[in-house]
Amino acid sequence: MTMHSANTMDFAPINLLSPPASQTDTSIALLWDKPPHAPEIACYRVYVNGKLHGLSSSTDYTMNGLEASHAYEVYVCSVSQSGEISQPSDKIKVSTRGQADRFDITEFGAVADGQTINTEAIQAAIDACTAGGKVVVPKGTFVTGAIFLKSRMTLYVEQGGVLLGSDNPDDYPVMQYRWEGREQLCYASLINTKDPAEGRLEQIIIEGEGKIDANGMALFHKEMAEKKGFRGRAVCLRNVDGVYLKDITVRQSPAWCVHLIYCNGVSVNHVEIHTKKDERGRRYEHIFNGDGLNPDSTSDVYIFNSMIASQDDCIAIKSGRNEEGRRVGIPSQNIRISNCIFKSGFGVATGSEMSGGVRNVRISDCRFEDVYSIATIKAPRGRGAVIENVTVEDCTLTNYSLEHEDCRWFRGAINIDQFYSHADFDADKVEEVDEGTSVIRNIHLKNIVLDTHAGNAVFMAGLPESPLQNIRLENVNALGKYGLKAYNIKGLVLKNVSVASREDQDVQFHNVEYTEAGES
């Protein structure tokens, strides 16, 4: 039985799109936004060429098993908890890519014995791959050093297939690329792109239900001992327009796990990233600074339907450090993170290397389990630039872990900190405003429920010479070991906010201009 509302247009989904690069030869990914002023929604119906294709409980859906080189017309309807069905969203037409030629790495001499170094064979398959082709890693464990992808190709790791990084630093040439906000010598990553001689690379896909394992525990110690460069990553793609990561598991990097530098048009769909423990819960020992996924001076990014269990920041949005970052001047912007689960680490962070600027970030419908923070924005003196237009909405955090407590690196489950990295700070000491003075403004946290045993529920600290501007908390219910601490804010709005502390005052303000808005 189908029921229709008398006012169905009011809760039709909006902004339906297929995000950048998220079309393969057999699949198309879809994203949309929840309708404004909607009733409580039970699910969404996805229609393809006029027929019901499937249901989704979130605002994303992936159509698999499609025909290559085929166009599809798609729309979505909301279904309310009472069974009412909305009018359709706007319709869009999306096409799959052409049929991909296959280049099986075993046909180029790769051996799945877990011992043979297959770098040359895998690179030969990549070099032979035709435009739009697919380099296939079949079932088995293939050890390799650094490999370099090229434009208009797919690296496909089949279920049961593993690309395992060699434990020999000699298999990773030292090269120059950005690390912690500066261009400097680094060991190559397991999967890389080279700087193109002319122009930029385009349309690179990494997909499949297999695994990319960078063998970080072994490499960390050896690369740190040699010190020919900074540690490599598991995946580091640079200067690419159109990146798609789908279904893949990436784990055990010697440093950050997935690093995207100077890229545009990125989609990350149904990806798992493990930098703290493997899938069985066994700890990767003696690795630090192991971020999950870092967009770095990268724009138009869509991360959805994914899981990150990190040793450090789960996602860290960056854009260069200090004078060099300001000179390069490439921001990270237009970033959407939705329907993700974070299971360890420090949540979604912006900074602290953000000297090219960060703007237009939205984090929605995400769940944080034993994660220290939902959102951190960190921009200490010296960085310069602006972080603006960041929205965090419809997210929950439950943190019973006592592994970490408030310190100079992280100070709250909601954490906006311009004294980041300083163990002690004077909130009243004014310093000269110059090009290294950062600005944080237009931050909106809405519909947040959090319970943390680790430290502050909310910590917000601007500089006295550059206060935080236009910070809005709406429908926020927070319980922490400590409560809400706020320093140097112009334009703090609290609407339907409840913060409780287990051990100190619920709310502490210092040099804060704020208003409390009543329930609407």
C-alpha positions, 0 to 999 in steps of 0.5 A, spaced: 500 500 500 502 506 498 500 512 502 501 520 500 501 526 504 497 532 502 503 536 503 508 532 500 512 537 496 514 539 503 519 533 505 521 531 498 529 530 498 533 536 495 540 537 492 540 530 489 547 529 485 552 524 483 558 526 486 565 528 482 568 522 479 563 517 483 561 513 476 565 507 474 563 502 469 558 498 473 556 503 479 553 510 480 553 513 487 548 518 489 547 524 494 542 528 497 540 533 502 534 532 507 528 536 506 528 542 510 522 542 515 521 535 514 517 530 518 521 524 521 523 520 516 524 513 516 527 512 509 528 514 502 526 510 496 531 511 490 528 510 483 532 509 477 528 509 470 522 510 473 522 504 477 523 503 485 531 501 485 532 500 493 531 504 499 536 508 503 536 510 511 541 515 509 542 521 504 547 516 500 545 510 495 550 506 490 547 503 484 551 497 483 551 492 477 549 497 472 551 496 464 557 500 462 556 506 457 549 507 459 545 513 462 540 512 467 535 517 470 534 517 477 530 521 483 529 520 490 522 520 495 522 521 502 518 516 506 515 519 513 515 515 519 507 515 518 508 512 511 507 518 507 511 518 501 513 525 498 513 528 491 520 526 487 526 530 488 529 533 482 531 528 476 538 527 474 541 523 469 548 520 470 552 515 465 556 509 467 563 509 464 565 505 458 567 498 459 574 497 462 580 493 459 583 489 464 590 488 466 591 483 471 598 484 475 599 476 474 599 476 467 605 481 468 609 476 473 606 478 479 606 472 484 601 472 490 606 468 495 607 474 500 614 474 499 616 476 492 617 483 491 612 485 485 613 492 484 616 492 477 610 487 475 605 491 478 608 498 475 608 494 468 601 493 468 599 500 470 604 503 465 600 498 460 593 500 462 590 503 456 585 510 458 579 508 462 582 501 463 583 497 470 589 494 473 586 488 477 589 485 483 586 478 484 586 474 490 592 473 494 597 477 498 602 481 493 608 484 496 610 491 493 614 497 494 612 504 491 607 504 485 605 510 481 598 511 478 597 515 472 591 518 469 584 515 467 585 508 470 582 504 476 586 500 481 582 494 482 583 490 488 579 484 488 576 481 494 581 477 498 586 481 494 592 484 498 597 489 496 602 489 502 607 494 502 615 491 502 618 492 509 625 495 506 625 503 505 629 502 499 623 500 495 620 507 497 624 512 493 625 519 497 621 524 493 619 531 495 612 532 497 608 536 502 608 533 509 605 537 515 604 543 511 611 544 507 614 541 501 620 537 503 623 530 502 619 524 504 619 516 503 614 515 497 608 512 499 605 505 497 600 508 492 602 514 489 602 519 483 608 523 480 608 530 479 606 530 471 611 534 467 605 538 463 598 539 466 595 535 472 592 528 472 585 526 472 580 520 473 583 516 478 579 510 481 581 505 487 576 500 488 575 493 490 573 489 496 580 487 497 586 491 502 591 496 501 596 494 507 602 499 508 606 495 513 607 501 517 609 497 523 615 495 520 616 501 515 615 506 521 622 504 525 626 503 519 624 510 515 625 513 522 632 510 523 634 512 516 632 519 516 633 520 509 626 523 509 619 524 512 615 517 513 611 515 507 603 514 507 599 508 504 596 512 499 598 519 497 595 522 490 597 529 488 595 534 483 589 529 480 582 532 478 577 526 479 579 521 485 574 516 487 575 511 493 570 505 493 569 499 497 577 499 499 580 497 506 586 501 507 590 500 513 597 500 517 600 506 514 607 509 517 604 516 517 597 519 515 594 513 511 590 517 505 593 523 503 590 527 498 594 534 496 592 539 491 586 535 488 579 537 486 573 533 485 574 527 490 569 522 492 570 517 498 564 511 498 564 505 503 571 505 505 574 503 511 581 506 514 584 502 520 591 506 523 590 504 530 588 497 530 587 491 525 580 489 523 581 484 529 582 489 534 590 488 534 594 494 536 599 497 531 604 498 535 609 504 536 606 508 530 604 515 532 601 521 528 597 516 524 591 520 521 586 517 517 584 521 511 587 528 510 584 533 504 590 538 503 589 544 499 583 540 496 576 542 493 570 539 492 570 533 497 565 528 498 566 523 504 560 518 505 558 511 508 565 510 510 568 508 517 575 510 520 578 507 526 584 512 527 590 513 531 590 520 531 585 525 527 580 521 523 579 526 518 584 532 518 583 538 513 589 542 511 592 547 507 599 548 508 603 551 514 605 558 515 608 563 510 609 557 505 602 555 506 600 562 505 604 563 499 602 557 495 595 559 497 590 553 495 585 552 500 581 546 502 574 548 501 567 545 499 567 539 503 562 534 505 562 528 510 556 524 511 553 518 514 560 516 517 562 512 523 569 514 527 571 508 532 577 511 535 582 517 534 580 525 534 574 525 530 574 530 524 579 536 525 581 542 521 588 544 521 592 545 524 596 546 518 591 551 514 595 557 512 591 556 505 585 557 508 579 552 509 571 554 508 565 551 506 565 544 510 559 540 512 559 534 517 552 531 518 549 524 520 556 521 523 557 517 529 563 517 533 564 511 538 570 512 543 573 518 539 575 524 543 572 529 539 566 530 534 570 536 531 576 540 532 578 547 529 585 548 531 589 555 528 595 557 533 598 564 532 603 564 526 598 560 521 594 566 518 588 565 513 581 564 515 577 558 517 570 559 515 563 556 514 563 550 518 557 546 520 556 540 524 549 537 525 546 531 527 552 527 530 552 523 536 559 522 540 559 517 546 566 516 549 568 512 555 575 511 553 580 514 558 586 513 554 587 520 553 585 526 557 585 534 555 592 537 553 595 542 549 593 537 543 586 536 544 581 540 549 574 538 548 569 533 545 567 540 541 574 543 540 575 550 537 582 552 539 587 558 537 592 556 543 593 549 540 600 546 542 601 550 548 600 547 554 599 553 558 596 560 555 594 567 557 587 568 554 588 576 555 595 577 553 594 581 546 599 580 541 600 584 534 596 582 528 600 580 522 599 575 516 600 570 521 594 571 525 588 566 524 581 568 523 576 563 525 568 565 524 561 562 522 561 556 525 555 552 527 554 546 531 546 543 531 543 537 533 549 534 537 548 529 543 555 527 546 557 524 552 565 524 554 568 521 560 575 524 557 575 531 558 571 538 557 565 537 553 566 544 549 572 548 549 572 554 545 578 559 545 580 565 540 585 569 541 584 576 544 587 580 538 583 575 534 576 573 537 572 567 534 567 570 530 559 568 530 559 561 533 552 558 534 550 552 538 543 550 537 540 544 540 546 541 543 546 536 549 553 535 552 555 531 558 563 531 560 568 530 565 568 537 565 563 542 562 563 548 557 569 553 557 569 559 552 575 564 551 575 570 547 568 570 542 565 575 539 558 573 537 556 566 541 549 564 540 546 559 544 540 556 542 537 550 546 543 548 549 544 544 555 551 542 558 553 538 564 559 537 568 561 531 572 567 534 576 566 542 575 562 548 573 557 547 567 559 553 564 565 558 564 566 564 560 572 569 559 571 575 555 565 572 551 559 576 548 554 571 547 546 571 547 541 565 549 536 564 544 529 561 547 526 555 544 523 556 537 
